[in-house]
Amino acid sequence: MDKKFDVKKLIQISLLIAIEVILTRFCSIQTPIVRIGFGFLPIAVIAMMYGPLSAGIAYLIGDLLGMVLFPSGAYFPGFTFTAFLTGITYGVFLYNKPVTWSRIVGAACTVCLILNLGLDTYWLSIIMGKGYLALLPTRILKAALMIPVQSLIIGAIWKKVVIRFVKISHA
């Protein structure tokens, strides 16, 4: 592992963080209980290219920047923790391994079912003062929708963009 300071890597990750903030804050369907969007995509790309820790820190930074620049309610650190774990999860499944559909679907299921459905629903129950089970029906619907969406988009991006990007950046 190369520990030297890499300006190119920093710029690429910064650009992807900016895209994440835009996709999350401006290109999402937001309700008090559910947010459906594509902010996961730049983080998955960072995870594929630079690994779990880079993706986790990038999503953490993106979440904090999004809240500071474009607040959509009170800040709750649990969601930032979930964002960090999401980046880590994508990296564990997709970094430096053969990218297969089973890995992509595994990453999407882990993020959507354990982190978004499980952990985020818990955070919402704390914030809203509602029971965990009362929030589940809407959140289950979101997870059922987002697993195939995330899987297909991450698979398409990996095949079309990331492989070309890696070839260009190593040329």
C-alpha positions as CSV (number, residue, x, y, z in Angstrom):
1,M,0.0,0.0,0.0
2,D,1.4,3.3,-1.1
3,K,1.3,5.8,1.9
4,K,2.6,8.9,0.0
5,F,0.4,11.9,-0.4
6,D,-1.3,11.6,-3.8
7,V,-2.8,14.8,-5.1
8,K,-4.5,13.1,-8.0
9,K,-6.3,10.7,-5.7
10,L,-7.3,13.6,-3.4
11,I,-8.7,15.6,-6.3
12,Q,-10.6,12.5,-7.7
13,I,-12.1,11.7,-4.3
14,S,-13.0,15.4,-3.7
15,L,-14.8,15.6,-7.0
16,L,-16.8,12.4,-6.2
17,I,-17.7,13.8,-2.7
18,A,-19.0,16.9,-4.4
19,I,-21.1,14.8,-6.8
20,E,-22.4,12.8,-3.8
21,V,-23.5,16.0,-2.0
22,I,-25.3,17.2,-5.2
23,L,-27.0,13.8,-5.8
24,T,-28.1,13.5,-2.2
25,R,-29.3,17.0,-1.6
26,F,-30.7,18.0,-5.0
27,C,-31.5,14.8,-6.9
28,S,-33.3,12.8,-4.3
29,I,-36.9,12.2,-3.3
30,Q,-37.0,13.3,0.4
31,T,-39.7,12.6,3.0
32,P,-39.4,12.7,6.7
33,I,-39.0,8.9,6.8
34,V,-37.4,8.0,3.5
35,R,-34.8,9.5,1.1
36,I,-34.5,7.8,-2.3
37,G,-31.5,9.0,-4.3
38,F,-28.3,8.2,-6.0
39,G,-25.7,9.6,-3.5
40,F,-24.5,6.0,-3.0
41,L,-23.0,5.9,-6.5
42,P,-19.9,8.2,-6.1
43,I,-19.2,6.5,-2.8
44,A,-19.3,3.0,-4.4
45,V,-16.9,4.3,-7.1
46,I,-14.5,5.6,-4.4
47,A,-14.8,2.2,-2.7
48,M,-14.0,0.3,-5.9
49,M,-11.0,2.5,-6.7
50,Y,-9.5,3.4,-3.4
51,G,-10.8,1.0,-0.7
52,P,-13.0,0.8,2.3
53,L,-11.4,3.5,4.5
54,S,-11.2,6.1,1.7
55,A,-14.9,5.5,0.9
56,G,-16.0,5.6,4.5
57,I,-14.1,8.8,5.2
58,A,-15.4,10.3,1.9
59,Y,-19.0,9.5,2.8
60,L,-18.5,10.9,6.3
61,I,-17.1,14.1,4.8
62,G,-19.9,14.3,2.2
63,D,-22.6,13.8,4.9
64,L,-21.1,16.6,7.0
65,L,-20.6,19.0,4.1
66,G,-24.2,18.3,2.9
67,M,-25.6,19.1,6.4
68,V,-23.5,22.3,6.8
69,L,-24.1,23.6,3.2
70,F,-27.6,22.4,2.6
71,P,-29.3,21.5,5.9
72,S,-32.6,19.6,5.7
73,G,-33.3,19.3,9.4
74,A,-31.4,18.9,12.7
75,Y,-28.1,17.2,12.5
76,F,-28.0,13.7,14.0
77,P,-24.5,12.0,14.2
78,G,-26.0,8.5,13.8
79,F,-26.6,9.1,10.1
80,T,-23.0,10.2,9.7
81,F,-21.9,7.0,11.3
82,T,-24.2,5.0,8.9
83,A,-22.6,6.9,6.0
84,F,-19.1,6.0,7.2
85,L,-20.2,2.3,7.5
86,T,-21.8,2.4,4.1
87,G,-18.5,3.5,2.5
88,I,-16.6,0.8,4.4
89,T,-19.2,-1.8,3.3
90,Y,-18.9,-1.0,-0.4
91,G,-15.1,-1.1,0.0
92,V,-15.1,-4.5,1.7
93,F,-17.3,-6.0,-1.0
94,L,-15.8,-4.3,-4.1
95,Y,-12.2,-3.2,-3.6
96,N,-9.3,-5.2,-5.0
97,K,-11.5,-8.2,-5.6
98,P,-13.1,-9.6,-8.8
99,V,-16.2,-7.6,-9.1
100,T,-19.1,-10.1,-9.7
101,W,-22.8,-9.7,-9.6
102,S,-22.9,-11.6,-6.3
103,R,-20.5,-9.1,-4.7
104,I,-22.5,-6.1,-6.1
105,V,-25.8,-7.6,-4.9
106,G,-24.2,-8.5,-1.5
107,A,-23.0,-5.0,-1.0
108,A,-26.4,-3.5,-2.0
109,C,-28.2,-5.9,0.3
110,T,-25.9,-5.2,3.2
111,V,-26.2,-1.5,2.8
112,C,-29.9,-1.4,2.2
113,L,-31.0,-4.1,4.7
114,I,-28.6,-3.8,7.6
115,L,-27.5,-0.1,7.4
116,N,-30.4,1.7,5.8
117,L,-33.3,-0.4,7.0
118,G,-31.8,-1.5,10.3
119,L,-29.6,1.3,11.6
120,D,-31.2,4.3,9.9
121,T,-34.6,3.2,11.0
122,Y,-33.3,3.0,14.6
123,W,-31.9,6.6,14.3
124,L,-35.2,7.8,12.9
125,S,-37.1,6.2,15.8
126,I,-34.8,8.1,18.2
127,I,-35.3,11.4,16.4
128,M,-39.0,11.1,15.8
129,G,-40.0,9.4,19.1
130,K,-41.9,6.8,17.1
131,G,-41.6,3.0,17.6
132,Y,-39.1,1.2,15.4
133,L,-41.8,-1.1,14.1
134,A,-44.1,1.8,13.2
135,L,-41.4,3.1,10.8
136,L,-40.6,-0.2,9.2
137,P,-43.3,-0.6,6.5
138,T,-42.3,2.4,4.5
139,R,-38.6,1.7,5.0
140,I,-39.0,-1.9,3.9
141,L,-40.5,-0.7,0.6
142,K,-37.6,1.7,0.1
143,A,-35.1,-1.2,0.7
144,A,-36.9,-3.5,-1.7
145,L,-36.8,-0.8,-4.3
146,M,-33.2,0.3,-3.8
147,I,-31.5,-3.2,-3.7
148,P,-32.1,-3.8,-7.5
149,V,-31.5,-0.1,-8.3
150,Q,-28.2,0.0,-6.5
151,S,-27.1,-3.4,-7.9
152,L,-27.9,-2.5,-11.5
153,I,-26.4,1.0,-11.4
154,I,-23.2,-0.1,-9.5
155,G,-22.8,-3.0,-12.0
156,A,-23.3,-0.7,-15.0
157,I,-20.9,1.9,-13.6
158,W,-18.2,-0.7,-12.9
159,K,-18.4,-2.1,-16.3
160,K,-18.6,1.2,-18.2
161,V,-16.8,3.9,-16.2
162,V,-14.5,2.6,-13.5
163,I,-12.6,0.1,-15.7
164,R,-12.0,2.9,-18.3
165,F,-11.1,5.4,-15.5
166,V,-8.5,3.0,-14.0
167,K,-6.9,2.4,-17.5
168,I,-6.8,6.1,-18.2
169,S,-5.4,7.0,-14.7
170,H,-2.6,4.4,-15.0
171,A,-1.6,5.4,-18.5
